[in-house]
Amino acid sequence: MPTSRADVATENASRYLQQLCKHWAHKFPVEFDPHHGAIQLSLGRTVMDADDKALHIAVAADDAASLERLEAVVADHIKRFAFCEELTFDWQKAA
């Protein structure tokens, strides 16, 4: 199962984590608290951890194409929540 990670620098990591989890909670299985969240989307699984300096995101999917789509969907949604700041998603594929 292909996986990748991104560490997104932001002081609002907890807020974005909770927004994304609440946003998808009506469609997908979601578990979250202010510092950790997990979402099981149809494309794959997203796990997030928030601290004072960054949002740490790990995604996993059944194949490389689904993984790339999942990366894009997750980043796109978080960028919409973070319209007041410029976020950078540098996805690193697991070896």
ChimeraX attribute file (.defattr): number of C-alpha atoms within 10 A of each C-alpha:
attribute: neighborCount
match mode: 1-to-1
recipient: residues
	/A:1	10
	/A:2	17
	/A:3	22
	/A:4	19
	/A:5	20
	/A:6	20
	/A:7	19
	/A:8	19
	/A:9	17
	/A:10	19
	/A:11	14
	/A:12	16
	/A:13	24
	/A:14	22
	/A:15	15
	/A:16	22
	/A:17	27
	/A:18	19
	/A:19	15
	/A:20	20
	/A:21	22
	/A:22	15
	/A:23	13
	/A:24	14
	/A:25	16
	/A:26	9
	/A:27	11
	/A:28	13
	/A:29	14
	/A:30	19
	/A:31	15
	/A:32	18
	/A:33	13
	/A:34	14
	/A:35	16
	/A:36	19
	/A:37	20
	/A:38	21
	/A:39	21
	/A:40	18
	/A:41	16
	/A:42	12
	/A:43	19
	/A:44	20
	/A:45	18
	/A:46	23
	/A:47	19
	/A:48	25
	/A:49	20
	/A:50	25
	/A:51	16
	/A:52	12
	/A:53	14
	/A:54	17
	/A:55	23
	/A:56	18
	/A:57	24
	/A:58	20
	/A:59	25
	/A:60	24
	/A:61	22
	/A:62	13
	/A:63	13
	/A:64	14
	/A:65	11
	/A:66	16
	/A:67	22
	/A:68	19
	/A:69	14
	/A:70	21
	/A:71	25
	/A:72	13
	/A:73	13
	/A:74	15
	/A:75	19
	/A:76	13
	/A:77	14
	/A:78	16
	/A:79	17
	/A:80	11
	/A:81	14
	/A:82	16
	/A:83	9
	/A:84	8
	/A:85	11
	/A:86	9
	/A:87	14
	/A:88	13
	/A:89	17
	/A:90	13
	/A:91	19
	/A:92	12
	/A:93	16
	/A:94	11
	/A:95	6
